[in-house]
């Protein structure tokens, strides 16, 4: 197969990393793969990523930054140009990821389908079944009809209130019914949310994100701490997110954890705005993901403060590096961070509940060790790049090509 991946921001940020890892998994399965995006990052595109044992062929990533909806280009013109680019590449299958950042219309999906190419939409979050938002919070409008009363219309990804209902209705036209474009979710939670929201949804499944377990694995803790300048004799709590000021990622709660445990632990934090946090060792946003195993290996536990999370790749990365986890039992987190197996999950989404689980791990070093080993075992069994690739091949063969009459 020749597989074309298409998204907004290339290999940037969480969804971009998942996009990259999907490409790696297809290369491991021996496929020809290339990609289109609106805008790639300043560093991400220069990092070698093709697995050593890949038997497929990487044909490169093309940026379409000239198709900027912010420069008064019409959506019809943008879509026509993308369709022309896709025609030139002659793929057998197109997998479309996030489009939020590009502001490209979802009308692109049916336009691509008209090329008589199999089109699959991948859900990193809730964007494909709401009127505009990536996460629903406490709002239930998405179930009956997002509209101009949207309480978060001015938050990313923004959309004028008078356009929200039309976007909500468009998603139901695109994905529902026997001819709907297939949806693949990154977790059982995301899949179930889509099934709840999209009445008449016929073709939906989930494929977990994988991680390169040869890269993400435990490094000698003493060496990791020496390289990062972290005290050898401290109990180190690691936290982080793409942006620690993002309310959904719970940065405000992490600050409360630091205030409570600042005299008992050393805090290491990655992500944008982490260097502005008081009384922590902030690494900033690490665009080169190859440095992350060193950060995970320097810690004793990983604390995730996400209040909403479709899956959570950082939990998978922590588990791969044999790091026990404390987090909230929200969204798809428990599908990788499993309570009393490799994690302690709080059913209370407040600082008190999270602190209880953190203190449990701090007081039980044997449990920490066992949880860390169990996390690594889970990743090796269920969340490797190879397993992700196998899951994709099974899905395409059994769920997509079988029903469409196409053959690989």
Buried (B, 14 or more C-beta within 10 A) or exposed (E): BBBBBBBBBBBBBBBBBBBBBBBBBBBBBEBBBBBBBBBBBEEBBEEEBBBEEBEBEBBEBBBBEEBBBEEEBEBEEBBEBBBEBBEEBEBBBBBBBBBBBBBBBBBBBBBBBEBEBBBBBBBBBBBBBBBBBBBBBEBEBBBEEBBEEBEBBEBEBEBEBEEBBEBBEBBBEBBBEEEBBBBBBBBBBBBBBBBEBBEEBBBBBBBBBBBBBEBBBBBEBEEBBEBBEBEEEBBBBBBBBBBBBBEBBBBBBBBBBBEBBEEEBBBBBBBBBBBEBEEBBBBEBBBEBEEBBBBBBBBBBBBBBBBBBBBBBBBBBBBBBBBBBBBBBBBBBBBBBBBEBBBBBBEEBEBEBBBEBBBEBBEBEEBBEBBBBBBBBBBBEBBBBBBBBBBBBEBBEEBBBEEEEBEE
